[in-house]
Amino acid sequence: MAEDSDLEKTEPATGKRIQRAREDGKVVQSRELSTFIELMAAVLILMMLGSFYLEKLLGVMRHGITLDRATAFDTTLMMTRFMQESVEILLAFLPLLGLLVVATLAGPLLLAGWNFSWKPLTPDFAKFNPITGLKRIFSINGVVELFKSTAKATLIGGIAVWVIWRYKDELFALATESLGASISHLSHLLFTTSLFIVSSLMLLVVIDVPFQLWQYAKNLRMTKEEVKQEAKEMEGDPQIKARVRAAQRAAARKRMMAAVPKADVIVTNPTHYAVALKYEEGRMGAPRVVAKGVGLLAERILELAREHTVPVLQAPPLARALYRHAEIGDEIPQRLYTAVAEVLAYVYQLRNATYASATPEAPRSLPVPEDMDIPEMERA
């Protein structure tokens, strides 16, 4: 039973699985959304610019059928005029075609964003397998597509019949109107009918988009074993692990260096170790280590301290003990309270001494337990 559950695709797709699917050209799509946007854009554009295009076509027709004697008997001139009229019509409709192209791209972009892949264009002879085709027809997706086609035909037919019945008197009245008035009236009726029909397709969009999103997520589901294997591959990649560790170290070092100018004192040995301490009365139970380093890192800490006038105290045993027994962000060990208290008292006296003539003497022979010091053989 446990093995069967591991083979069932019950887990949502990971980010890597979704990325691979996008690289293969597999993204969520909704034909109903694309059709609705394209038709609605066409109807709205024609409603706003319909009179302009009508006048343009009528002008081209008038100019095209007006022939003088020379043009009527010269086939070269007739072809030249035909080409001129064709180019004029193309240029007039070019903005309309451009807007329709934008509307065609809008649907996929709204659902899946921009994605380009050559893989869907590669030949796949498995698609010509009749058994595979039958499976697609009788699948749940095929049933949904059949339902959508039936609903679309019923909806469009019903709306068309309703509009014709509602405007039947106006349709019959077209025969009694002048040519110009009847064309204008008919255009208005056609635009109204188209707007009603296209607007009704919004109902199919509301049904289809959630279904396509669910179907896409369902098709990309993974088994528990696949999720585990992918996690192992990601964690086991030495290059990825090395990059992660390097990024973590860089971020930690950056945060640590930013805390040095705000420290109360830097305790150093002074050639190898440097530890920055900070204490805020009422907010901290004990002084904390905000930065520490050895070698070049210790030198950088001391440089920052000198740049920002942070007091530096040479206390080799204390510096080594703090470095060994306290991590960054931790409070100092309880056994070092007395030694650090003397250091902070010196720092406070040093601050007050800036307004007086007396300079306090740096503490010596701080009480640091011998077992907390770094053994001589392990010192940097």
C-alpha positions in Angstrom: 0.0 0.0 0.0 2.8 2.4 0.8 4.5 1.7 -2.5 1.2 2.3 -4.4 0.8 5.7 -2.6 4.3 6.7 -3.6 3.5 6.0 -7.3 0.3 8.2 -7.2 0.8 11.7 -8.4 -0.6 13.5 -5.4 2.1 16.2 -4.8 1.9 19.7 -6.4 4.6 20.4 -9.0 7.8 21.9 -7.7 9.3 25.1 -9.2 11.8 23.0 -11.1 9.1 20.8 -12.6 7.1 23.9 -13.7 10.2 25.5 -15.2 11.0 22.3 -17.2 7.4 22.3 -18.5 7.7 25.9 -19.6 10.9 25.1 -21.4 9.1 22.4 -23.3 6.4 24.8 -24.2 3.8 23.4 -21.9 1.9 26.4 -20.4 -1.7 26.9 -19.3 -3.9 28.0 -22.2 -7.5 28.9 -22.6 -9.0 29.1 -26.1 -12.1 30.6 -24.8 -10.2 33.5 -23.2 -8.2 34.1 -26.3 -11.3 34.0 -28.5 -13.2 36.3 -26.3 -10.4 38.9 -26.2 -9.9 38.8 -30.0 -13.6 39.1 -30.9 -14.3 41.8 -28.3 -11.3 43.8 -29.5 -12.5 43.4 -33.1 -16.0 44.5 -32.3 -15.0 47.5 -30.2 -12.4 48.6 -32.8 -15.0 48.4 -35.7 -17.6 50.2 -33.6 -15.2 53.1 -33.1 -13.6 53.1 -36.5 -16.3 51.4 -38.6 -17.5 54.6 -40.2 -13.9 55.5 -41.2 -13.3 52.1 -42.8 -16.7 52.3 -44.6 -15.9 55.6 -46.1 -12.5 54.3 -47.1 -13.9 51.3 -48.8 -16.6 53.3 -50.6 -13.9 55.8 -51.8 -11.7 53.1 -53.1 -14.7 51.5 -54.9 -15.7 54.8 -56.5 -12.2 55.5 -57.6 -11.7 52.0 -58.8 -14.7 51.8 -61.0 -14.3 55.3 -62.5 -12.3 54.7 -65.7 -11.4 57.0 -68.5 -10.9 55.9 -72.1 -7.1 55.5 -71.8 -7.4 53.3 -68.7 -10.2 51.2 -70.1 -8.1 50.1 -73.1 -4.7 49.9 -71.4 -4.2 46.8 -69.3 -1.0 48.2 -67.9 -2.7 51.2 -66.4 -5.5 49.0 -65.0 -3.0 46.8 -63.2 -1.2 49.8 -61.8 -4.5 51.2 -60.5 -5.4 47.9 -59.0 -2.1 47.7 -57.2 -2.5 51.3 -55.9 -6.0 50.6 -54.6 -4.8 47.4 -52.9 -1.9 49.1 -51.1 -4.2 51.9 -50.0 -6.7 49.4 -48.5 -3.8 47.5 -46.8 -2.4 50.6 -45.3 -5.8 51.6 -44.0 -6.4 48.2 -42.3 -2.8 47.8 -41.0 -3.5 49.5 -37.6 -6.6 47.2 -37.2 -4.5 44.1 -38.0 -1.8 45.3 -35.5 -4.4 45.8 -32.7 -5.8 42.3 -33.4 -2.3 40.8 -33.2 -1.9 42.4 -29.8 -5.3 41.1 -28.7 -4.3 37.6 -29.9 -1.2 37.7 -27.7 -3.0 39.2 -24.7 -4.9 36.0 -23.7 -1.8 33.7 -23.3 0.2 36.5 -21.7 -2.5 37.0 -19.1 -2.5 33.3 -18.1 1.1 32.2 -18.5 3.2 35.3 -19.1 5.9 35.4 -21.8 7.3 32.1 -22.8 9.1 31.1 -26.0 10.2 27.5 -26.9 11.0 25.7 -30.1 10.1 22.3 -28.8 6.4 22.4 -29.7 7.5 22.9 -33.3 9.5 19.7 -33.4 7.8 16.8 -35.2 6.1 14.3 -32.8 4.8 11.2 -34.6 3.1 10.0 -31.5 0.4 12.6 -32.1 -0.5 10.6 -35.3 -1.3 7.5 -33.3 -5.0 6.8 -33.6 -5.2 5.1 -30.2 -3.7 8.2 -28.6 -6.2 10.4 -30.4 -9.1 8.3 -29.2 -7.8 8.5 -25.6 -7.8 12.3 -25.9 -11.3 12.3 -27.3 -12.8 10.2 -24.5 -10.7 11.8 -21.8 -12.2 14.3 -19.2 -10.6 17.1 -21.3 -12.4 15.8 -24.4 -15.7 15.8 -22.5 -15.1 19.3 -21.3 -14.3 20.5 -24.8 -17.5 18.8 -26.1 -19.5 20.5 -23.4 -17.9 23.9 -24.3 -18.6 23.5 -28.0 -22.2 22.6 -27.4 -22.6 25.4 -24.9 -21.0 27.8 -27.3 -23.2 26.8 -30.2 -26.3 27.0 -28.0 -25.3 30.3 -26.5 -24.5 32.0 -29.8 -27.5 30.6 -31.5 -29.8 31.6 -28.7 -28.4 35.1 -28.6 -28.7 35.5 -32.4 -32.3 34.3 -32.4 -33.2 36.6 -29.5 -31.6 39.6 -31.2 -33.3 38.9 -34.5 -36.6 38.5 -32.8 -36.1 41.7 -30.8 -35.1 43.8 -33.8 -37.4 42.1 -36.4 -39.4 45.2 -37.0 -36.3 47.3 -37.6 -34.9 44.6 -40.0 -38.1 44.7 -42.0 -38.0 48.5 -42.0 -34.6 48.5 -43.8 -36.4 47.8 -47.1 -38.3 51.1 -46.8 -35.2 53.3 -46.1 -32.8 54.9 -48.4 -29.5 53.2 -49.3 -27.3 55.3 -47.0 -29.7 55.2 -44.1 -30.3 51.4 -44.5 -26.5 50.7 -44.5 -26.0 52.8 -41.4 -29.0 51.2 -39.7 -27.8 47.7 -40.7 -24.3 48.4 -39.4 -25.7 49.5 -36.1 -27.8 46.3 -35.8 -24.8 44.1 -36.7 -22.6 45.8 -34.2 -25.2 45.4 -31.5 -25.8 41.7 -32.3 -22.0 41.1 -32.3 -21.6 42.9 -29.0 -24.3 40.8 -27.4 -22.9 37.5 -28.7 -19.3 38.2 -27.8 -20.3 39.5 -24.3 -22.1 36.2 -23.7 -18.9 34.3 -24.3 -17.6 35.7 -21.0 -19.7 33.0 -19.3 -17.6 30.3 -21.0 -14.4 32.2 -20.1 -15.4 32.2 -16.4 -15.9 28.4 -16.6 -12.9 27.5 -18.8 -10.1 29.5 -17.2 -10.4 27.9 -13.7 -10.7 24.5 -15.3 -7.6 25.0 -17.5 -5.6 26.1 -14.4 -6.8 23.1 -12.5 -6.0 20.8 -15.4 -2.6 22.2 -15.9 -1.7 21.8 -12.2 -3.1 18.2 -12.3 -1.0 17.2 -15.3 2.2 18.5 -13.6 1.6 16.7 -10.3 4.4 14.5 -9.0 4.7 11.4 -7.0 6.2 11.5 -3.6 9.2 9.6 -4.9 9.7 12.2 -7.7 9.7 15.0 -5.1 12.2 13.2 -3.0 14.5 12.5 -5.9 14.4 16.1 -7.1 15.2 17.3 -3.6 18.1 14.9 -3.5 19.4 16.2 -6.8 19.1 19.8 -5.7 20.7 19.2 -2.3 23.4 16.9 -3.7 24.7 19.2 -6.4 28.1 20.3 -5.0 28.1 23.5 -7.1 24.7 24.6 -5.8 25.7 23.8 -2.3 28.9 25.7 -2.7 27.2 28.7 -4.1 24.6 28.7 -1.3 27.3 28.5 1.4 29.3 31.3 -0.3 26.2 33.5 -0.5 25.4 32.8 3.2 28.9 33.6 4.3 29.0 36.8 2.3 25.7 37.9 3.7 26.7 37.1 7.2 30.1 38.9 6.8 28.3 41.9 5.4 25.9 42.1 8.4 28.7 41.6 10.8 30.8 44.4 9.3 27.8 46.7 9.4 27.6 46.1 13.1 31.2 47.1 13.9 30.8 50.9 13.8 27.9 50.5 16.3 30.0 48.4 18.8 31.1 49.7 22.2 34.5 48.3 22.1 36.8 46.0 20.1 38.9 43.5 22.1 42.0 42.3 20.3 45.1 40.3 21.1 46.3 42.5 18.9 47.8 40.6 16.0 45.4 37.8 15.2 42.0 38.0 17.0 39.4 40.8 17.2 36.0 40.7 18.9 33.4 43.5 18.8 31.2 43.9 21.9 28.0 45.9 22.4 25.8 46.4 25.4 22.4 48.2 25.7 21.2 48.6 29.2 17.6 47.6 29.6 17.5 45.8 26.2 20.3 43.2 26.8 20.8 40.9 29.7 24.5 40.8 29.0 27.0 42.2 26.5 26.8 40.6 23.1 29.4 39.7 20.4 28.4 41.6 17.3 31.4 40.7 15.2 34.5 38.6 15.4 37.4 37.6 13.2 40.8 36.1 12.9 43.7 37.1 10.6 42.7 39.3 7.7 39.1 39.6 8.9 40.4 40.7 12.3 42.5 43.4 10.6 39.4 44.6 8.6 37.4 44.8 11.9 40.2 47.0 13.4 40.3 49.2 10.3 36.5 49.8 10.6 36.9 50.5 14.3 39.6 53.1 13.7 37.5 54.7 10.9 34.5 55.1 13.2 36.5 55.9 16.4 35.4 52.7 18.2 37.6 52.1 21.2 40.1 49.2 20.8 41.5 47.4 23.9 44.4 45.0 23.7 43.5 42.0 25.9 44.9 38.9 24.3 43.5 36.2 26.7 40.0 37.8 26.8 40.0 38.3 23.0 40.9 34.6 22.5 38.3 33.4 25.1 35.5 35.5 23.5 36.4 34.3 20.0 36.4 30.7 21.2 33.3 30.6 23.4 30.8 33.1 21.9 29.2 33.2 18.4 28.1 36.3 16.6 24.8 37.5 18.2 25.3 35.5 21.4 25.7 37.0 24.9 29.1 36.5 26.4 29.7 33.5 28.6 28.8 34.1 32.3 32.4 33.2 33.4 33.6 36.3 31.4 31.2 38.8 33.0 33.7 40.2 35.4 36.4 40.7 32.8 34.0 42.3 30.3 32.5 44.5 33.0 36.0 46.0 33.6 36.4 46.6 29.9 33.1 48.4 29.6 33.8 50.4 32.7 37.0 51.5 31.0 35.1 52.4 27.8 32.6 54.5 29.7 35.4 56.3 31.6 37.1 56.9 28.2 34.0 58.5 26.8 33.7 60.8 29.7 37.4 61.6 29.5 36.8 63.4 26.2 35.3 66.2 28.2 38.0 66.2 30.9 41.7 66.3 31.1 42.3 62.9 32.8 42.6 59.8 30.6 41.7 56.5 32.3 44.2 53.7 32.4 43.4 50.6 30.4 42.7 47.6 32.5 45.4 44.9 32.9 45.4 41.3 34.1 41.7 40.8 33.4 40.2 37.8 35.2 40.0 35.2 32.3 39.8 31.5 33.3 42.8 29.6 31.9 40.6 26.8 30.6 38.6 29.3 28.4 41.7 30.5 26.5 42.6 28.9 23.2 45.5 26.4 23.6 48.7 27.8 22.3 49.1 25.1 19.6 45.6 26.1 18.2 46.2 29.8 18.1 46.3 31.5 14.7 
